[in-house]
C-alpha cells in the first residue's frame, strides 16, 4: 500500500482540521475575487477585447453554439482549445450573454481550487500547511486577473488540481477508481490547455516510478486505466475535428506553429509576431494556413498545416545550426521562473493602474518560488512521497519551454508551488526543532532562487496595452482619445507596427484617406510583411 507520510506518521485522507480552515479559506478566496469582479465591472476591461484575441474568439464561438452551430468555424475553431467554449456557452444558456455571470462563476471555481490546494497540502503535510498553501493560491494576483477574463485558465487550473488530487489519492490508497477519475480530469484539462498533453508522458513515468516494485500486471492496468480516462475526455473533440476536416487532430492543430514561434531562429523565448502572420489570435490562425498553403501549393488539412510549421522549425535549425537553441532554451527557463508576468491579451501591470484591488501586496511568483524551494529542502527526506509534485511542475515547465512562455500559460504550476511554500511558512514557526544549520541552508537556497527569479529580463513598456485601449476608444467613437493612445504606443515603441495600422484604420473610417495611406505605409516601413496593412493600402489605391 502506497501512502504519503509526514515524518513517521501517515496522514489520514480525511480533513483533520474540521470545517474551520476550509470555510475561512473559501470565504477569503471568494470575497477577494468578487471585489475584483465588482471593480472590473466599472472599467474598460470588463468585456472581451474585440480584436480577434482569445477572449473574443471564445465569446463569439460560444454564441455560435447557442445558435445551434455546435461544430463551429472549421477555419478557426479546430485550432483553439475547445472545452472553455462549451463551458462558456453553457453559462450563456443559463444566464444569457452575461459576462458578469461568467466572472462570478469563475470566482467560485477559483475559490474551490484553493480548497483543493488545501486538501493536497493537508495530505502531504498538515492542515495548517494546506491552509497556508490555499491562501497563497487565493492571493496570487494574476489568478484574480484571469478570473475576470474570458479565457480558460481558471477552469483549466481547477481541473488540473483536481486531477492531481485524485492521482495523489491513488498514490495513497491504490484504488483504480481514483486513477480513472484522474485520467478523465487530466483529459479535460488538456482540452483547456493543450500543452497538458506533453505532461501526460511524465505522469506515466511517475506511475512507473511508484509502481516499479509492484507486479507488472498492476503497472500495466494502472497505465491503461489512466489512458482510457484521458481518451474518454478527448475523444468527443477528436470526433468533432474529424467531422469538420476529415482529419485526425487530438485536441488542436496549433502545435506546429507554436513550436515555430518558440524555437525558430530569431525567437526570443516568448510570444512574438511571426513575419507574414498577424498579431491577433484569429489572424494568426488564418495567416498561418494561408502561408503554409501558398508554400506547398495546395489546400492543406489542419494536421498538415501544423506539420508544415514543424518542418519549418527543423529547417530553421538546420540552416542556422543548433547553437542558437541553447541560449534560447536557457532564456525560456529564465522567463518561466521569472517574477515578471509576461503579458498576453492585456498587461497585468497595466490593468493594475485601473483596478485598485490588484494593487494590494499579493504574493508574486519569485517569492512563491523561493518559499517553495525552502519547503522542498525541508521535506527532502520524504522526496519519494512528493514525487508527483515534482513531476507535475517539471513536466509542465518542459511543456512550455518546448514552445514559448507567457504568464497565462505558466499559471498552472502556481498551486503546486504553493503546497511546499505553505509547508515552508508553517516550518518557520518551529525553527528550534529544525536546527540552526538547516535553517541557514534553507534561507540560502531560498535567496538563490529568489535572485534567479528576479534576473533582469526585457519588459513590455505598455505599448501593446495603449494600442489595445486605443482600439476600445475608437470603437466607442472617442476618436481623439484613440489617436492619443495610438501615438502614446508609437512614442514608447516606434518599431511596433500595430498602432500605425490602427491609425490608418481610424483615419480611413472617418473619411481621411490621405492620412490613412500615410499610416499604412508607416506600418509597412517597420514591418514589411504586415499582410493586413498591404491589403488595406491596396484597397485605398
N, C-alpha and C positions, 0 to 999 in steps of 0.2 A: 504493500500500500504506500503510495507516494503522498507525502504530507509536507506542508510548509511550516517551518518552525521559527519561533523567536527564542533565541538562546537554546535551552534544552526542552522547552515546553512547546507542545503542539497547540497552535491557535485553533480554537473551535470555529466552525464555519458560521455559527450564529452570531448576531450582533451582541457583543458583551456589554456595550455601553448603554443598553436600553434605547429609549427614544430621544433622549436629550440632545446628544451630538447630531444625529441626522436631522432632527427638527430645527435646531438652531441653524445648522448649515443650509438647509433648504430655504429657510426664511431669509437669511442674509443673501444667498446667491440669487434668489428670485427678486428680492427687493432692489438690489443694485441694478439688475437688468431692466426691471420695469421703470426705474428712474431714468435709465439711459434711453429707453424707447420713448418715454414722455418728452424728454428734451430733444430727441431726434425728430419727433413729430412736428416741431415748430421750425425745423431747419430746411435748408436747400436739399438735404441729402436723404430725405425720407423715402422718396420714390426712386425706383431704379433709374440709372443713368441711361437715357435712350440714345446711346451712341454705338450700339452693336456689341457692348461688352456682355460678360456672362450673365449679370443680373437681368439685363433687358431681354436677352435670348431666353432665359428660363421663364421670365414673366410672360413673354409672348407665346412660348411653346405651351405653357400651362393653360393659357386662354384658348389656344387652338384645340387642346384636348377637351376642354369643356364644350367646344362646338362640335365635338364628335370626331375630330381628326386625331385618333389615338396614335397613329404611326408617325405623324409629324412631317416636317420638310426633310426629304431624303438628302438634300444637298447640305443641310446644316446639322440636323439632329443626330445623325449616326456618328458625328464627330464630337458630341458633347456627352457629359455624364448624365444618364437618364433618370436616376432614382429621385433626385431632388425635384425634378419637374413634375413627376407624378404625385409626390408629396404636396407640392405647391398647388396642383390642380385640385387635389382633394380638399385642401383648406379653402380654396376659392369656391368649390362646390358647396361647402358647409356655410361659409360666411360671406359669400360674394367676393368681388375683386377688391379685397381689403388687405392692404399691406400691414395695417395695424394688427389684424388677426394673425398674420404670419409671424410678425415680430413677437407678439405675446406668446404664441405657441413655441417659438424658438427660445424665448426666455425660459419657459417651463422645461423644455428639453435640455437647455444649458444647465439649469439648476439640478435636474435629475442626473446629468453627467457628473456633477460634483458629488452626488450621493454614491454613484458607482465608484468614483475615485476613493471616497471614504471607505467603502466596503473593501476595495482592493488593499488599501493601506492597513485596514484593521486585520485582514487575513495575513498580510506579510509581517506586520509589526505589532500594532496595538490600536485600539480605538482612538486614543489621543493622537497618534501619528496619522491615522486615517483622517481624523477631523482636520488637522493642520493641512494635510495634502488636499482635502476638499476645499479648504479656504484659499489655498494658493491657486487652485484651479478657478475658483469663483471670482477671485480678484486679479486675474491676469487680464490686463487692459484690452488687448486685441480680441479676447473672447467676447467682451461686451460689444465691441465694434462689429464683429461678424454677426452678432445677434440681430442687428438692425440692417442686414443686407440680404438680398435675395440670392444667396449662394449657399452651397450645400455643406459648408464647414461645420456648422453647429450640429446638423443631423449626422454627418459623417463621423465626427468625433464621438458622438453618443454611441453610434453603432460599433465603432472600433473599441471603445472602452467596455461596452457590454460583451463583445466577443472575447476580449481579453479576460474578463471576469469568469466567463464560462470555461475558457481554457485553464485558468487558474484552479477552478473547481475540479476540473478533470485531473489536474496535477495532484490535487489534494485527495480526491476520493476515487479516481479511476473509473468513473461512470461514463459509459459511451454516450448516454443521452446528453450530457454536458458538452461533449465533443461535437456531437451532431448539431446542437443549437449554436455552438461557437462557429461551426463551418457556415451555417446559414447566415449568421450575423456578419461574418467576415466577407461572404459573397455580397451581401447588401452594402457593406462599407466600400467594396470595390466599385459598386455602381454609383457611389457618391464621390469617390476619389480613386481614379483609375490606377494610380501607382501602388495601391494596396495589393494589386496583382503581383507585383515584384516582391512584396513582403511574404507572400504565400510560401515560396520555397524555404524561407528562413523559418517559418512556423513548422514546416515538415521536418526540417533539420532539427528543430527543438524537440519534436516528438521522438525522433530517432535517438536524440541525446538522453532524454529522460527514461526511455523505454529500452535502452540498449541491453539491459540486464534481464529484461523480461523475455518470455517466449516469443519466437519470431511471429507466430500467428497473431499475438496481441498487437505487435507493432504494425503488421500489415493491415489488420482490421481497423486500427486507430487511424492510420493514414487514409484508408479508403472511406471511412465514415466522414472524416473531415472534408475530403474532396467531394463526396456526394452532397454534403451540406452546401458547399460552395456552388456546385453545379445547379442545385435546386434554385438557388437565388439568382444566378446569372443566366440560366437557360431561357427564360422568357424574353430577355433582351436579345440573346443570340438569335432566337426565332424571329423576333421583330426585325432585327437587322437583315436577316436572310430574306424575309418577305419583301422588304423595301428594295434591297440591292442585289438579291440572289448572290450574296457574298457572306462568307463566314467571318464575322467580326465579333469576338467575345464580348467586348464592352464598348470600346471607342476606337475610331480609326485615326486618332490624332497622335499616336505614339511615335511614328516615324518623324513627323515634323517636330515634335517636342525634343526628340533626341538630336535632330539637326540644329535647332535653336540653341541647345545647351552645349553642343560638342563640336560643331563645325569650326573651321579656322576663323578667327575673329570673334568668337563667342567670349563673353565676359563673365560667364557663370550665372547670370540672372536673365530674366526675360528681356529680350530686345527685339527691335523691328528687323525683320529679315528683308534684304533687297527684293523688290518686286511684290512684296506681300504687305497688306495693310495692317494697321495697328489694332483695330478693333477685333473682337473675337469672331464676328461674322465675316469681316473682310479677310481675316487670317485664313479661315476655312476656305472660302470661295477662291481666294487668290492662290492658295497652296494647291488646290485642284487644278486651276487654270494653268499655272506654271508647269505642273507635272504633266498635264495632257499636252501642252504645247511642246514640251521637250520630247515626249515619247511619240507624239503624232497621232494619238487616238484617244477615245474616251476610256477612262480608267475606272475600275471598281475602287471602293474606299480602301480595301486592303492593298491594292496596287499603288494607290497614292501614298499610303503610309510606307510601303516598301521602296517607292521611288526616293522619298526623303531619307530613308535609312541608307540607301545606296549612295546618295549624295553626301551623307556624313562620312561613309567609308572612303569615298572618292576624295573628299577634302583631307582626310587623314593621310591617305596615300600621297597626295600632291605635296603636302607641307611637312610630312613626317610626323611621327608620334611625339616628338619632343615637346610640342606646344601643349599636349594634353596634360602633362604632369603639373606644370604651374596652374593650368586651368582647373584641374581636379582639386588642387590644394585651395585655390580661390573659392571654389564651391563649398569645400569643407569649412572655410572661414565664414562664408556667408551663412551656411546652415546654423552655425553656433553663435553667430554674432548677435549682439544686443540690438542692433539696428533692425527695425521691421521694414523689410523691402516692400515697397508699395505695389498695389495691383490696380483695382478699379479706382479707388480713391487712396490717398496717402493718409495713413493713420495719424501721423503728426499734424497734417493739415486739418483733418477733421477735428482734432482737439482744440483748434482755435475757435470752433463754433459750438462745441458740445461741452459744457462746463464739467460734467461728471467725469469725463475722460482725463481731466487734469488732476484728479486725486492721485496720491502716491501709490499707484498699483505696483505689483511685483512685475519686474521686467525679465527678459529671457536670460540675461547674463547672471543676475542674482539667483534666479531659479536654477540655472545650470551649476553655479558654484555650490549652492546648497545641496543639490542632487549629488554632486561629486563627493561631498563630505559624507552624505548619507550612505553612498556606496562604500566608501572607505570604512565607515563604522560597521557596516553589515557584511564586509568582505568575507569573514569566516563562514558565512552562510550563502556564499555566492551561487552554489548549485541550486538552492531553493529559489533564488532570484533570477534564474536563467531566462525565464520568459520575459521578464522586464528588460534585461539586456538585449534579448533577441529582437523585440519589437522596436526598440529605439535604434539599434544598429541597422536592422533591416529597412526601417523607414528612411533613415539617413541615406543609405545606399540607393534607395529607390528615387530619391530626389537628386542626389549627386549624378545619377545616370542621365538626368535631363537638365533642369535648371532650378534655381532657388528663388522662391518668393515666400514671404512670411505666411501668407494664407495657406500655402501647401504644407509648411513645416509645423503648423499649429497642432497637427495630430500627435506630436510627441510630448506636448506640454503636460497632459495629465500623467504621463508615465515618468516624467522628470519630477513632478510634484510629489509622487509617492516617496522616493528616497529623500527628497528635500524635507518632507514632513517629518520623517524619521530623524533627520539631522537636527531639526529645531527641537524636537522632543528630547533628543540626547543632550542638548546643551544644558538642560535642567538637571543633568545627572553627571556633571563633569568629573566629580571626585571618583565615581565608580569607573569611568573610562580611563582615567590616568592622564597625568600631565603630558607625558611624551606623546601619547596617541592624539591628544588634543592639538598639540603643536603641529604634528604631521597633518592632521585633518585641516587645520586652518591654512597651512602651506599649500596643500592640494587645492583647497577652495580658492585661494588667492591666485594661484597659477591659472586655474580655469577661468576665473573672473577676468584676468588680464587677457587671456586668449579670446574670450568672448567680446572683449572691447578693443580688439585690434582695429586700427583705423581702416574704414572702407569708404569707397566713393558713395556719397549720399545724394539722393534726388533733391533738387532745390525747389520743389513745388511747381516746376514749370508745367508738368502734366496736370496737376490739380487746378492751377489757374486756367489752363486751356479748357479743361472739362467744365469748370464753373462758368467760363465764358459761353460754352455751348448751352448751359442751362439758362443763362441770362438772355441769350439770343432767342431761345425757344419761348421765353416769356415776353418777348417784344422789347426788352430793355437793351436796345442796340448799342447805346453809348457805353453802358456798363460792360457789355460783352467786348466791345472794341478795346476798352481799357484793360480788361483781364487778358485778352489775347496779347496785347502789347507788353503786359507785365511778364507773360510767359516768354515772349521773344527777348525781352530785356535780360531775363535770367539765363536763357539758353538760346542764343542766336542760331545755333545749328539744329534746333528742334523744328521739324517741318510742319507739324500739325497746326500750330496757331496761324502760320501763313495761309495754309489751306483753308482753315475755318474763316479767316478774314475774307478770303476770296469768296467763299460761300455766302457770307453775310452781305458783302457788297453786291454780289450778283442778285441776291434776293430782295435788296432794297432799291434795285434799279440803277446801280452804278457799275456798269460792266468794265469800264476802263480800270477802275480800282481793283476789280475782281481779277482781271487779267494780270495786273501787276503782282498781286499776291500769289496767284497760282504759279507764276514764273519764279517768284522768290522761293516757293516751296520746292520747285524742281531744281533750283540752284543748290540748295542744301541737301536735297535727296533726289538725284536724277532718276531713280527707279520708282518714284512715287506715282503709282499707276493711276490712282483716282485723280490726282492733280492733272495728269496728262489728258484724261478723259474730259474733265471739266474745261480745260483750256481749249480742247478741240471743239467742244460744244459752243464756245463763245467765238470761235473762228480766229 
